[in-house]
Amino acid sequence: MDRKTRTTGDMAAERLARVKREFDSYSASIRLTELEAAAVLGQSVNTLKFWRLNKPGKGPAWIKANSSVRYAVGALREFQNRAKQSA
C-alpha cells in the first residue's frame, strides 16, 4: 500500500506501533502525547486523564506544553518501574 492510499487511521496506528517498538531507545527528555504514552503503558487515554485529574501521584508525571499534555519518556520509565516494584 502506498502513502496515497493509506488512511489517517492507518498512519496513526503505524506511529503508535513505532513508538511502542522504539520506546527503549528514546532519550528520557523526549515528550510523548497522551495517546503515545497510553500505548506505551498499555492503558487507555481516559485512564491517564483520570489519574491526572482525580488521583494525583498515581499516574506518571506529566507536563503541560502550551495547551497539550505531554509525558516525558523518563517519567514513563519511572512509572513503569514503580508499577513493577509494587506488583
Secondary structure as UniProt FT lines:
FT   HELIX           3..5
FT   HELIX           8..22
FT   HELIX           23..25
FT   TURN            28..29
FT   STRAND          31..33
FT   HELIX           34..41
FT   HELIX           45..54
FT   TURN            56..58
FT   STRAND          63..65
FT   TURN            66..67
FT   STRAND          68..72
FT   HELIX           73..86
//
